[in-house]
Amino acid sequence: MLFWYGHHGGAGWGWLAATVGMVLFWALVITVGILLFRALVRPGPSGGGGPGRYPGWHHEGPPPGASPTAEQILAERYARGEIEDEEYQRRLAVLRSSPGGPKQPDAPGP
């Protein structure tokens, strides 16, 4: 006999328990899947992850442990909007003209 059609105790709370149980089950399955994916994709203790580790992802910054150059710091400040275009160009020209600073790459001739 199907108990949910009759009045055999429980007053119809079984469907609520089944619904809550199903939602909790799928939440657990999704959480475990996400944690497993993150654990497999995370770089190892060396901090790098090889070239094929993250397909399509490229590391553009300085190598780990190296300090960024003055041009990189200036470019980051410009990208964050801390300095205006004119100030960025002026400071970049000063950096490239100073004897100890990075040199501007030679432009290819026509």
C-alpha positions in Angstrom: 0.0 0.0 0.0 1.2 3.5 -0.8 1.5 5.4 2.5 1.5 8.9 1.1 -2.1 8.5 -0.2 -3.5 7.5 3.2 -3.5 8.9 6.7 -1.0 6.6 8.2 1.0 9.0 10.4 3.7 11.4 9.4 1.1 13.9 8.1 3.0 14.2 4.8 6.4 15.2 6.1 8.2 12.5 4.1 8.3 14.5 0.9 9.9 17.4 2.7 12.6 15.2 4.2 13.3 13.6 0.8 13.6 17.0 -0.8 16.0 18.4 1.8 18.0 15.2 1.6 18.3 15.3 -2.2 19.4 19.0 -2.1 22.0 18.2 0.6 23.2 15.2 -1.4 23.8 17.2 -4.6 25.4 20.1 -2.7 27.8 17.6 -1.3 28.6 16.0 -4.7 29.2 19.4 -6.3 31.4 20.6 -3.4 33.5 17.5 -3.6 33.8 17.9 -7.3 34.9 21.5 -7.0 37.5 20.8 -4.3 38.9 17.9 -6.3 39.2 20.0 -9.4 41.0 22.8 -7.4 43.3 20.3 -5.8 44.3 18.8 -9.2 44.8 22.2 -10.9 46.8 23.9 -8.1 50.5 24.2 -8.8 52.9 22.1 -6.8 55.1 23.3 -3.9 57.7 24.6 -6.4 55.1 27.3 -7.2 55.5 27.0 -10.9 53.5 24.4 -12.7 55.0 23.5 -16.0 54.2 25.0 -19.4 51.4 22.5 -20.0 50.0 22.7 -16.5 47.5 25.5 -17.3 46.7 25.4 -21.1 46.4 29.0 -22.4 47.6 30.7 -19.2 50.9 32.6 -19.4 52.9 34.1 -16.6 53.8 37.6 -17.6 55.4 38.8 -14.4 58.9 38.5 -13.0 60.2 35.0 -12.0 59.3 34.0 -8.4 61.6 35.7 -6.0 62.8 38.4 -8.4 61.8 42.0 -7.8 59.8 43.7 -10.6 61.5 46.3 -12.7 60.8 50.0 -12.5 58.9 49.9 -15.8 56.8 47.0 -14.6 55.9 48.9 -11.4 55.0 52.0 -13.5 52.9 49.9 -15.9 51.0 48.3 -13.0 50.3 51.7 -11.4 49.0 53.0 -14.8 46.8 49.9 -15.2 45.3 50.4 -11.8 44.5 54.0 -12.7 46.8 55.5 -10.0 48.5 57.8 -12.6 47.3 59.5 -15.7 48.4 58.9 -19.3 50.6 62.1 -19.4 52.3 61.2 -16.2 52.9 57.6 -17.3 54.5 58.8 -20.6 56.7 61.3 -18.8 57.9 58.9 -16.2 58.5 56.2 -18.8 60.6 58.6 -20.8 62.6 59.5 -17.7 63.2 55.8 -16.9 64.3 55.0 -20.4 66.6 58.1 -20.6 68.4 57.5 -17.3 71.8 55.8 -17.5 71.0 53.1 -15.0 67.5 52.4 -16.2 66.2 50.1 -18.8 66.9 51.0 -22.4 64.3 51.4 -25.1 64.5 48.6 -27.6 65.8 49.6 -31.1 63.0 50.3 -33.5 63.2 48.3 -36.7 64.0 50.4 -39.8 61.8 50.7 -42.8 
